[in-house]
Amino acid sequence: MGVPQGQGDWVAAVHDYNYSANGLKFGTNFNPFISRETYHALIDSNEQLYRNAGGVQGVKMGVLFGILNTLQILTHF
């Protein structure tokens, strides 16, 4: 909504773009049957979000998306 104001907003905008460009949705995080390509796009996008957000916002994003990434990693051994 509007022009991003801080680092966390810019990182979230890139994350949203990556989701859109790769056909990802929030529910994709819970789907254990996604392809390897989709899996890698999802993991990479989520990691970029919480690694680059910084500060408290990065910690909060890391908790949520770190857990979601772990679920995907466990289903794609």
N, C-alpha and C positions, 0 to 999 in steps of 0.2 A: 504494500500500500504506500505509494509515494516513492520519492527518491530515498535510497538508503542513507541513513544518517551516520552510522559508525561502522567500525570494522565488522562487528557481528552481523549487522544488516547486510553488508556487502557479501560476506561469506554465505549468509542464508540465501541471498539472491542467486549466487552462483550454484548453490546446492539445488535450489528450485529449478534453475535452468537445466542442470544435469539430469534431474529426475525427468523433466519434460522431454529432453532430447533423447533419453534412453527408454522412454515409455514406462517409467517407474511411477508407482503410487505408494502412499504410505503403507497400504496393505501388502505390498510386495515384500516388505520386511518380514512378514509372517508366513510367506509361502515357501515351504521346503522343496517345492518341485520346479523352481525356476532354472533356466538354462545356465550353463557355466558363464556365458557372456553377460547375462543379466546379473548373475551373482557378482561378478567382478565389477560391473558398473555400479551396483548398489553399494558394495563394500567401499570402493574407492570414493564415491560421492559422500557417503556418511563420514568416512575418515577425514576427508578434506574439510568437512564442516566443523567437526569438533577440534581438529588440530589447529585450525587457523582462526577460530572465533576469538580466542583469548579471554582472559579474565574469568569472572564468575559465570558469564554466559557460556564460555567454552566448557567449563566444568559441567554445567547443567546439560549442555548438548552431548557431552562425552558420556555422561551417565546413561541418558536415554539411547542414543545411537550406538554406544559401546555395547549395551545389552542386546540391542537388535542385531548388531553385527555378529556378536557371539552366537546367537541363535542360528544365524545363517552359516557361520563357520562350522558349527556342530553338525548341521544337516548336509554339508558338502565336503565331508572328509575325503 
